[in-house]
Amino acid sequence: MEDREQGYRNLVEQRKRCRLCQASDDCVNLGGASRLRNPAERPELDSEHLGPYTRWQGNLRAPILVVGQDSSNFLTYAEKQGDFPGKRVRTNLRLVDLVASAGITIEAPERGSSRAGSCFFTNAVLCLKDGPYMTGPIGEEDFRRCGEHFLRPTIKLVTPRVVVTLGMVALAAVSWAFAREVPTLFHSTVGQFLPDLPGGARLFPVYHPARVAPKHLRSFDIQRAHWEKLGSWLAQNP
C-alpha cells in the first residue's frame, strides 16, 4: 500500500493533467456557470500541491481537514501570482483566528514558504474560473466531478478526525463526493456534528469566514463559538 506522501504526489499529478471540466459542455451551460481552467496551464503559477490553500496548510496527518469552495478566476490568479494565498486577505486572517479557537495554532500564509502546518486545507473545486470575476458561479456538475476525482480521494488519504466545511457550497460538495444527501436547512447544521463520513471522519459544517458575512447570521463571535465547540470535541476524543 502506497504511503500518504506518494499518494498525495499521485493526486497532484492527476490534478495537473485533469481537463474533465474543460472538456465538458455543462461547465458553460449550467445556469451560466463559469468555464474552468487548470492552473497547470501556466506552470509558473502552479505548484507541487493540490492548490494554494494546501501550500499553506498541507499536513497529511492533520486532525482536521478544512474544505473551502474554490480559489479565484484565472485572470486575478495570474495578476496576483495566486499560487500562494494572500497573507493579508481578511478571510485568511479570520481563519487563523478561528482555528486558534479550536486549540490549533497556524500562521498566516507567507508567500514562498510552503509548509505542512497543523491542518490540511483544500477547495471543493481545484480549477480556476475563466470569467472576469473572482466570485463567478460554478456548475453543480463541476463540483461533482472534482469531488469524485479529487475531494473524496483527498479526504480518504488524509483520514482526518474531522472534516470542516466552510459554507453551504463546501458542505454540498463533500456530501455529493460521498453520495450523501445534502442537508436542506444549512443554518440548522452549522456548528453541529453530522454523521461520520466513510473512514470515520466527523463532518462539521461552519460558516465561511468571509468579510461579507451577514452579521445577524454569522457574527465572528458565533463563528468562534462553533470552532471552540470543535476544539472541545477534539480534546475529549484524542
N, C-alpha and C positions, 0 to 999 in steps of 0.2 A: 504493500500500500504506500503510495507516494506521500511524502511529508507535506506539511502545510505550506512551507516555503515554495516547494516545487509546484504544488497545486495552485498557489497564487500566481506564480510566474506563468503557468499554463493559461489561467484565466485572463491575465493581462494580454498575452499573445493572441488569444481568441478575440478579445475586445479590439485590439488593433486591426485585426483582419475583418471584423464584422461589418457588413454592409446590408444587413437584413432590412432595416427600416428604409434605407435609401433605395433599395430595390423594390419596395412595396408601394403601390399606388395609394393605399389608405393612409399613408403618412401625410398626404396633402388633401385627402378627401374627407377625413373625419372631422366634421364641424369646423372646417377652416384651420385645422391643425398645422403647425409648422413642419416644413421639411427638416430632416435631421441630418447632420454631418458628423462623421467620426473625426475627433481631433487628431487622429493619426495621419490625416491628410496633410497636416503641417507638422512634420517631426520636431521642429524647433519649439513647438508649443505643447508637445506631448511629453510623456514621462514613462517610466517603467512601473507605473501604478495604474489602478483602475480609473482613477480620476484625481483631480486636485485635492478633494477632501481626504482621500486616502493617503496622499502625500503628507498631509497634516497629521492625521491620526490613522495609523495602519498596523496596529498591534494585532497580529494573527491569533493571539491568545487572550484577547481582551474580554473582560466580563460583560461589557455592554457594546453592542453594535448599533450605531445610530444611522437611520436611513432618512435622507432628505429627498427632495423632489428631482431637481436637475440643476445643472451648473449655470448656463448662460446661453446667449446667442453667439454664433461663431465670430461675428464682427467685433463685438465687445471683448470677447475672449482673446482675439488676436491683438486688438489695440492695447489691451492692458496686460498682455503677456500672461494670460489667465491660467497658466499651468500651476500656479500657486493660489490658494485662497487669499483674499485681501486681509492684511494684518490689522487694518483699521476699519474694516466693514463692521457696522454695528451688530448685524446678525451674528457674526463670528465671535465678537467680544461678548455678546449676551450668552452665547452657547458656552463659552469658557466659564462664565459665572454660574450658569445653570448646572453644568456638570460638576462644578465645585460643591453645589448644594447637595449633590448625591454622594459627597465624600471622595470624589476623584479629582485630582489636580491635573489640569492640562495647561499648556502655554498657548498664547495666541500664535497663529501661523506666522512663520518667518520665512520670507522668500529665500530660496536657495538652500533651505535646511530641511530636507526630508528626514523624518524621524518616526520611529514606531509609535511613540506616545503611549498613553494608557488606555486608549479606546480604539475602536475601528469605526471610521466614518465612510459612508458611501452614498450614492444617489440612486434613486429608482430608475432613472434613465441616464445613461453614461454619455450618449452623444449630445451634440450641441444643436440648438435651433438655428436655422439658416435665415430666419427673418430679421427685421431691423430692431426687434425689441427683446430685451432680456426676459420679459415675462410672457412671451408668446405662448399660445396653447400647444399642448402635445396630445396626440390622439391616444385613446384608451388602448388600441392595439399595439402602439409603440411601448407603452408601459408593460403590457402583457408579454411582448416579445423579449424585452430587456429583462423582465422578471424571470422568465423561463430560462434564458441563456446565461444570465449573469447574477441577478439578485439572489435567487434561490441557491445556486451553487456557492455563492459567497457566504451566505448565512450558514450553509451546511459545512463549509470549510472552516470557518472561524469557530463555530459551535459556541456562541456566547451564552451567558446565563440569561440575558435579557436583550431583546431587540426593541429599541426605542424608535418610534416613527414620528417625524416632525411634520405634523399637519395631516389633513384629511387625505390628500393625494398619496402621500407616502404610505399611509395605513392601507389604502385601497390597493396600492401596488404590491405590498407584502401579502395581502390577502389573496390577490389574483395569483401571485407566484406560487402559493401553496394550495391553490384550488379551494380556498375558503370563502365563505360568504362575506361580502363587505358589510360592515355594520351600517345600518341605515341612519342611526342617530349619532353622528360623530361626537357631539358635545357630551353625550352621556357616557362615552367610552374613554374620554380623556382623563388621564390620571388613574385609570383602572387597569388591573392586570387581567388580560384576556386569556382564553385557553392557550395552552402551550402549543408552539409550533412543532412540527416533526423534528425530532432530535432533542426536544425538551426545553428549548429556549422559551421564556415567558415573553409575551407580546405586550408592550406598554406604550400606548399612544399618548403623545403630548402635543400641545400647540406648537406651531412653528414660531421661533423667536424673532420674527420679522419686525421691523420698526413700525410697519403699518397695522399691526395687530389692533383690533378693536378693544379698547381698554375695559369695557364692561364685560367682555367675554374672557379675555386672556391677559389681564394685567401681569406685570412682571412678578408681583407677589404671588399671584395664583400659579404662575408657571414655576416659580421657585418651590412652592409647596408640593407640586407634583414631583419634582426632582428630589426633594427631601424624602418623600414617600418611597421613591425608588431606592434611595440610599439606605433607608431603614430596612427595606426588604433585603438588599444585598448584605447588610450587616448581620441580619438574622438567618440568612441562608448561605453560609460560606461554602 
